[in-house]
Amino acid sequence: MADRIDHLTERVQVVEVKVDRLSSTVGQLTTRVDGLTTTVGQLSTRVDGLTTRVDGLTTTVSELSTAMAAGFVEQREYTEFSHARLEAKMDAGFARVDRKLDQLIDAHRPPPKRKRRNE
């Protein structure tokens, strides 16, 4: 029976060593989990910061898009206005040239032939 108790003591010591190793491993795992939790928290903070920056960029792009659209509308309106003015000036110029050509043609037209009364 003493042999069994001695053997039991050795077994308890072996179990204690294993439990100590297991405790050490659990402690190391706890430290690593704590480190991972900290890292995840830092990453979450960075993602939140990036999300804020992306939201800001989205707003900026949207504002620029609106400004560009307004600029295109304004440019189109100005182009249409200037083309209308140019067309009006050209029409007036062509009308003036037509009148002058008519005057030149009338000035160089031979007089109409008169019919003789005896004929």
C-alpha positions in Angstrom: 0.0 0.0 0.0 2.9 2.3 0.7 4.1 1.6 -2.8 0.8 2.8 -4.1 0.9 6.0 -2.1 4.5 6.7 -3.2 3.3 6.1 -6.8 0.3 8.3 -6.1 2.6 11.1 -4.8 4.7 10.9 -8.0 1.5 11.0 -10.1 0.3 14.1 -8.2 3.6 15.8 -8.8 3.4 15.0 -12.5 -0.1 16.4 -12.6 1.0 19.5 -10.7 3.8 20.0 -13.3 1.3 19.6 -16.1 -1.2 22.0 -14.4 1.6 24.5 -13.9 2.5 24.3 -17.6 -1.1 24.6 -18.5 -1.5 27.6 -16.2 1.6 29.2 -17.8 0.2 28.5 -21.3 -3.2 29.9 -20.3 -1.4 33.0 -18.9 0.5 33.4 -22.2 -2.7 32.9 -24.2 -4.5 35.5 -22.0 -1.6 37.9 -22.6 -1.9 37.3 -26.4 -5.6 37.7 -26.3 -5.3 41.0 -24.4 -2.7 42.1 -27.1 -5.1 41.1 -29.9 -7.9 42.9 -28.2 -5.8 46.0 -28.0 -4.8 45.6 -31.7 -8.4 45.1 -32.7 -9.3 48.2 -30.8 -6.6 50.2 -32.5 -7.6 48.8 -35.9 -11.2 49.8 -35.1 -10.2 53.3 -34.3 -8.2 53.5 -37.5 -11.1 52.2 -39.5 -13.4 54.7 -37.9 -10.9 57.5 -38.9 -10.7 56.2 -42.4 -14.4 56.0 -42.6 -14.6 59.6 -41.5 -12.0 60.6 -44.2 -13.9 58.6 -46.9 -17.1 60.3 -45.9 -15.3 63.7 -46.2 -13.9 62.8 -49.6 -17.4 61.6 -50.7 -18.8 65.0 -49.7 -16.0 66.8 -51.4 -16.4 64.8 -54.6 -20.2 65.4 -54.5 -19.7 69.2 -54.0 -17.2 69.3 -56.9 -19.5 67.3 -59.1 -22.3 69.8 -58.3 -20.0 72.7 -59.0 -18.8 71.1 -62.3 -22.4 70.5 -63.4 -23.3 74.1 -62.6 -20.2 75.2 -64.6 -21.2 73.2 -67.6 -24.8 74.6 -67.5 -23.4 78.1 -67.3 -20.9 77.5 -70.1 -23.7 76.0 -72.3 -25.9 79.0 -71.6 -23.1 81.4 -72.4 -22.3 79.5 -75.6 -25.9 79.5 -76.7 -26.1 83.3 -75.9 -22.9 84.0 -77.9 -24.0 81.9 -80.8 -27.4 83.7 -80.9 -25.6 87.1 -80.9 -23.1 86.0 -83.6 -26.0 84.6 -85.7 -27.9 87.9 -85.3 -24.8 89.9 -86.3 -24.1 87.7 -89.3 -27.8 87.9 -90.4 -27.5 91.7 -90.2 -24.2 91.7 -92.1 -25.5 89.4 -94.8 -28.7 91.6 -95.2 -26.4 94.7 -95.6 -24.3 92.9 -98.2 -27.5 91.8 -100.0 -28.7 95.4 -100.1 -25.4 96.7 -101.5 -25.3 93.9 -104.1 -28.8 94.8 -105.1 -27.8 98.5 -105.4 -24.7 97.5 -107.5 -26.8 95.3 -109.7 -29.5 98.0 -110.1 -26.8 100.6 -111.0 -25.2 98.4 -113.7 -28.4 97.1 -115.2 -29.0 98.4 -118.7 -32.0 100.6 -119.1 -35.1 98.9 -120.4 -35.6 99.1 -124.2 -38.4 101.4 -125.4 -40.8 100.2 -127.8 -41.3 102.3 -130.9 -44.7 103.6 -131.6 -44.6 102.9 -135.2 -43.8 99.3 -134.9 
